[in-house]
Amino acid sequence: MKPHIPVVFAIVFSSLLALAQAPASQEPAVMVVSVAHDSSAGTGGIGTALPLGLGVANVQPIAWVTPAGEWIKIRCTVIRPDDCKDFDSNYLSKPHQYEVISADGVGAAVEVPKMSLDDECFGYGGEGGFAGKRIRFAAVAAENSSIFTSGQPARRVAEADAQIIRQALANALGSKLDSQRELRVYAMNLEGHSMVVVQRAFEDYADKPDYQGSNAVQLHLIFAIGSMRDGRFHLLHWKENLEDEDEQILGLIHLKSGHDFLVTAISEPESNYYRIYGIRDGKLAMVFQGGGGTC
């Protein structure tokens, strides 16, 4: 049984998770995709990242978003094969151009001649080329960047401050946190709310000698969001699956309407998908979970 971890604010699963493909409003929706220059996002399996060729990226559709910040699921799922055929015919098979809207490679143009459904497992995506800016690892891109604006990215916290945050997290969780080792700490702001993200993704540390071989140190896969007040870590979100769900930041994106969203990529041994976090009624909420593929 997984441990129950109390949170100061319960993470809210928005009703957006159940939205149909067509938006309720008449606002035009824009396709948002993941763009990975390595194998860190857009694929199932938990392992170290392998770089792709020069100027090459894997592209995987995530969802549509309206200018008002309404996230709309792609109807193609493993239990809706007819919708997948429509999605393939009406969207995947056509050429698309995207622009990176998150910090890693922001402004880069990504051209995809075509995408397709996975022949062996459930999923969809394709390979594209990018130019104009460098994408080091992975990013978020959109087919129409006009509804987005620039903003502060999620930034890595300086080590001295990160150590204070790690210790505060350890104090808050007690024995629920296995170790402070290899915890990366990021600062972000969502619609005026200052938060920190604590992440331990497999690829962040797996290449180091301590984590290889028969005597390798085994660590949990951590993803937590919280805030620091008076030297204490106030937990807002905690990923419950610590063993085989690898979650990492893909990018922070900003709409001109004032909505900010944190997009993350999740890899499991035989699947991948995405989560999007935002602010609803003044509180942190998971506003979307979906996309990706499975075997």
QUINORHU-V767727 format. One record per residue. N is the residue number from 0. RES is the residue in three letters. OMEGA is omega in radians with two decimals (* if undefined). NEAR is the number of other C-alpha atoms within 12 Angstrom. Layout:
# QUINORHU-V767727
n=[N | N]
res=[RES | RES]
omega=[OMEGA | OMEGA]
near=[NEAR | NEAR]
This chain:
# QUINORHU-V767727
n=[0 | 1 | 2 | 3 | 4 | 5 | 6 | 7 | 8 | 9 | 10 | 11 | 12 | 13 | 14 | 15 | 16 | 17 | 18 | 19 | 20 | 21 | 22 | 23 | 24 | 25 | 26 | 27 | 28 | 29 | 30 | 31 | 32 | 33 | 34 | 35 | 36 | 37 | 38 | 39 | 40 | 41 | 42 | 43 | 44 | 45 | 46 | 47 | 48 | 49 | 50 | 51 | 52 | 53 | 54 | 55 | 56 | 57 | 58 | 59 | 60 | 61 | 62 | 63 | 64 | 65 | 66 | 67 | 68 | 69 | 70 | 71 | 72 | 73 | 74 | 75 | 76 | 77 | 78 | 79 | 80 | 81 | 82 | 83 | 84 | 85 | 86 | 87 | 88 | 89 | 90 | 91 | 92 | 93 | 94 | 95 | 96 | 97 | 98 | 99 | 100 | 101 | 102 | 103 | 104 | 105 | 106 | 107 | 108 | 109 | 110 | 111 | 112 | 113 | 114 | 115 | 116 | 117 | 118 | 119 | 120 | 121 | 122 | 123 | 124 | 125 | 126 | 127 | 128 | 129 | 130 | 131 | 132 | 133 | 134 | 135 | 136 | 137 | 138 | 139 | 140 | 141 | 142 | 143 | 144 | 145 | 146 | 147 | 148 | 149 | 150 | 151 | 152 | 153 | 154 | 155 | 156 | 157 | 158 | 159 | 160 | 161 | 162 | 163 | 164 | 165 | 166 | 167 | 168 | 169 | 170 | 171 | 172 | 173 | 174 | 175 | 176 | 177 | 178 | 179 | 180 | 181 | 182 | 183 | 184 | 185 | 186 | 187 | 188 | 189 | 190 | 191 | 192 | 193 | 194 | 195 | 196 | 197 | 198 | 199 | 200 | 201 | 202 | 203 | 204 | 205 | 206 | 207 | 208 | 209 | 210 | 211 | 212 | 213 | 214 | 215 | 216 | 217 | 218 | 219 | 220 | 221 | 222 | 223 | 224 | 225 | 226 | 227 | 228 | 229 | 230 | 231 | 232 | 233 | 234 | 235 | 236 | 237 | 238 | 239 | 240 | 241 | 242 | 243 | 244 | 245 | 246 | 247 | 248 | 249 | 250 | 251 | 252 | 253 | 254 | 255 | 256 | 257 | 258 | 259 | 260 | 261 | 262 | 263 | 264 | 265 | 266 | 267 | 268 | 269 | 270 | 271 | 272 | 273 | 274 | 275 | 276 | 277 | 278 | 279 | 280 | 281 | 282 | 283 | 284 | 285 | 286 | 287 | 288 | 289 | 290 | 291 | 292 | 293 | 294]
res=[MET | LYS | PRO | HIS | ILE | PRO | VAL | VAL | PHE | ALA | ILE | VAL | PHE | SER | SER | LEU | LEU | ALA | LEU | ALA | GLN | ALA | PRO | ALA | SER | GLN | GLU | PRO | ALA | VAL | MET | VAL | VAL | SER | VAL | ALA | HIS | ASP | SER | SER | ALA | GLY | THR | GLY | GLY | ILE | GLY | THR | ALA | LEU | PRO | LEU | GLY | LEU | GLY | VAL | ALA | ASN | VAL | GLN | PRO | ILE | ALA | TRP | VAL | THR | PRO | ALA | GLY | GLU | TRP | ILE | LYS | ILE | ARG | CYS | THR | VAL | ILE | ARG | PRO | ASP | ASP | CYS | LYS | ASP | PHE | ASP | SER | ASN | TYR | LEU | SER | LYS | PRO | HIS | GLN | TYR | GLU | VAL | ILE | SER | ALA | ASP | GLY | VAL | GLY | ALA | ALA | VAL | GLU | VAL | PRO | LYS | MET | SER | LEU | ASP | ASP | GLU | CYS | PHE | GLY | TYR | GLY | GLY | GLU | GLY | GLY | PHE | ALA | GLY | LYS | ARG | ILE | ARG | PHE | ALA | ALA | VAL | ALA | ALA | GLU | ASN | SER | SER | ILE | PHE | THR | SER | GLY | GLN | PRO | ALA | ARG | ARG | VAL | ALA | GLU | ALA | ASP | ALA | GLN | ILE | ILE | ARG | GLN | ALA | LEU | ALA | ASN | ALA | LEU | GLY | SER | LYS | LEU | ASP | SER | GLN | ARG | GLU | LEU | ARG | VAL | TYR | ALA | MET | ASN | LEU | GLU | GLY | HIS | SER | MET | VAL | VAL | VAL | GLN | ARG | ALA | PHE | GLU | ASP | TYR | ALA | ASP | LYS | PRO | ASP | TYR | GLN | GLY | SER | ASN | ALA | VAL | GLN | LEU | HIS | LEU | ILE | PHE | ALA | ILE | GLY | SER | MET | ARG | ASP | GLY | ARG | PHE | HIS | LEU | LEU | HIS | TRP | LYS | GLU | ASN | LEU | GLU | ASP | GLU | ASP | GLU | GLN | ILE | LEU | GLY | LEU | ILE | HIS | LEU | LYS | SER | GLY | HIS | ASP | PHE | LEU | VAL | THR | ALA | ILE | SER | GLU | PRO | GLU | SER | ASN | TYR | TYR | ARG | ILE | TYR | GLY | ILE | ARG | ASP | GLY | LYS | LEU | ALA | MET | VAL | PHE | GLN | GLY | GLY | GLY | GLY | THR | CYS]
omega=[3.14 | 3.14 | 3.04 | -3.10 | -3.13 | 3.09 | -3.14 | 3.05 | 3.12 | 3.11 | -3.02 | 3.04 | -3.06 | 3.06 | 3.09 | -3.14 | -3.06 | -3.10 | 3.05 | -3.08 | -3.13 | 3.13 | 3.12 | 3.13 | 3.14 | -3.13 | 3.11 | 3.14 | -3.08 | 3.10 | 3.07 | -3.06 | 2.95 | 3.12 | -3.06 | 3.07 | 3.01 | -3.07 | -3.06 | -3.10 | 3.08 | 3.12 | 3.03 | -3.13 | 3.13 | -3.11 | 3.12 | -3.08 | 3.08 | -3.11 | 3.05 | -3.12 | -3.13 | 3.11 | -3.10 | 3.13 | 2.95 | -3.10 | 3.13 | 3.09 | 3.12 | -3.09 | 2.97 | 3.02 | 3.09 | 3.08 | -3.14 | 3.10 | 3.12 | -3.10 | -3.02 | -3.10 | 2.96 | -3.04 | 3.14 | 3.07 | -3.09 | -3.13 | -3.14 | -3.07 | 3.14 | 3.09 | 3.09 | 3.10 | 3.11 | -3.13 | 3.12 | -3.08 | -3.00 | -3.09 | -3.00 | -3.03 | -3.09 | 3.09 | -3.14 | 3.02 | -3.12 | 3.04 | -3.14 | -3.08 | 3.05 | -2.91 | -3.06 | -3.14 | -3.07 | -3.13 | 3.14 | 3.08 | -3.11 | -3.14 | -3.12 | -3.14 | 3.08 | 2.99 | -3.09 | 2.98 | 3.10 | -3.10 | -3.03 | -3.13 | 3.04 | 3.09 | -3.14 | 3.13 | -3.13 | -3.11 | 3.14 | 3.07 | 3.12 | -3.10 | 3.08 | 3.11 | -3.14 | 2.98 | -3.08 | -3.06 | -3.09 | -3.03 | 3.06 | 3.13 | -3.13 | -3.12 | 3.08 | -3.05 | -3.02 | -3.14 | -3.11 | 3.09 | 3.10 | 3.14 | -3.12 | 3.07 | 2.92 | -3.04 | 3.12 | -3.12 | 3.10 | -2.97 | -3.12 | 3.12 | 3.13 | -3.14 | 3.09 | -3.13 | 3.10 | -3.14 | 3.11 | 3.08 | 3.12 | 3.11 | -3.10 | -3.04 | -3.10 | -3.09 | 3.12 | 3.11 | -3.05 | -3.06 | 3.02 | -3.10 | 3.00 | 3.07 | 3.07 | -3.07 | 3.14 | 3.04 | 3.10 | 3.09 | 3.09 | 3.06 | 3.10 | 3.13 | 3.12 | -3.09 | 3.02 | 3.07 | 3.08 | -3.00 | 2.93 | 3.10 | -3.04 | -3.07 | 3.14 | -3.03 | -2.93 | -3.11 | -3.10 | -3.05 | -3.10 | -3.03 | 3.13 | 3.10 | -3.05 | -3.13 | -3.08 | 3.05 | 3.14 | -3.11 | 3.04 | 3.08 | -2.94 | 2.93 | -3.10 | 3.05 | -3.14 | 3.08 | 3.12 | 3.07 | 3.12 | 3.08 | -3.14 | 3.12 | 3.11 | -3.02 | 3.11 | 3.14 | 3.13 | 3.09 | -3.02 | -3.10 | -3.04 | -2.98 | -3.00 | 3.04 | -3.04 | -3.09 | 3.13 | -3.14 | 3.01 | 3.09 | 3.06 | -3.08 | -3.00 | 3.07 | 3.09 | 3.11 | 3.10 | 3.14 | 3.07 | -3.13 | 2.99 | 3.13 | 3.12 | 3.09 | -3.13 | 3.04 | 3.01 | -3.07 | -3.10 | -3.14 | 2.99 | 3.09 | -3.03 | 3.00 | 3.10 | -3.12 | 3.11 | 3.13 | 3.07 | -3.12 | 3.07 | -3.09 | 3.05 | 3.14 | 2.96 | -3.02 | -3.14 | 2.94 | -3.14 | -3.08 | 3.08 | -3.09 | -3.11 | 3.05 | *]
near=[6 | 10 | 15 | 13 | 22 | 19 | 23 | 19 | 20 | 20 | 27 | 24 | 22 | 25 | 18 | 29 | 27 | 20 | 24 | 20 | 26 | 22 | 26 | 17 | 18 | 11 | 18 | 22 | 29 | 33 | 34 | 42 | 50 | 52 | 53 | 43 | 36 | 29 | 30 | 40 | 51 | 47 | 43 | 32 | 27 | 31 | 25 | 24 | 27 | 21 | 20 | 24 | 18 | 15 | 27 | 28 | 43 | 39 | 47 | 46 | 47 | 44 | 42 | 35 | 44 | 32 | 29 | 25 | 35 | 39 | 43 | 39 | 37 | 40 | 29 | 33 | 28 | 24 | 12 | 15 | 16 | 14 | 21 | 25 | 22 | 20 | 27 | 28 | 18 | 17 | 26 | 30 | 21 | 18 | 22 | 31 | 29 | 36 | 39 | 43 | 44 | 42 | 33 | 30 | 31 | 35 | 29 | 32 | 32 | 43 | 30 | 32 | 21 | 27 | 30 | 30 | 31 | 23 | 13 | 11 | 19 | 27 | 40 | 39 | 37 | 33 | 32 | 31 | 32 | 35 | 23 | 16 | 21 | 26 | 38 | 28 | 33 | 43 | 49 | 52 | 49 | 41 | 36 | 28 | 32 | 23 | 28 | 34 | 26 | 22 | 26 | 25 | 31 | 33 | 25 | 21 | 24 | 14 | 15 | 12 | 19 | 28 | 22 | 23 | 37 | 39 | 25 | 28 | 39 | 25 | 21 | 27 | 25 | 18 | 14 | 22 | 30 | 23 | 22 | 29 | 27 | 30 | 37 | 35 | 40 | 35 | 31 | 34 | 30 | 36 | 28 | 18 | 23 | 25 | 34 | 41 | 43 | 45 | 40 | 35 | 41 | 36 | 29 | 28 | 26 | 23 | 18 | 15 | 12 | 16 | 20 | 16 | 12 | 9 | 9 | 14 | 18 | 21 | 26 | 28 | 38 | 39 | 37 | 43 | 43 | 40 | 35 | 28 | 15 | 10 | 17 | 21 | 31 | 30 | 33 | 34 | 33 | 35 | 37 | 24 | 22 | 27 | 23 | 25 | 30 | 41 | 43 | 45 | 48 | 43 | 41 | 42 | 45 | 37 | 31 | 20 | 19 | 21 | 33 | 41 | 45 | 44 | 42 | 44 | 45 | 42 | 39 | 32 | 19 | 23 | 28 | 38 | 40 | 42 | 38 | 45 | 43 | 42 | 31 | 25 | 13 | 15 | 27 | 37 | 32 | 32 | 37 | 36 | 32 | 38 | 41 | 40 | 35 | 28 | 18]
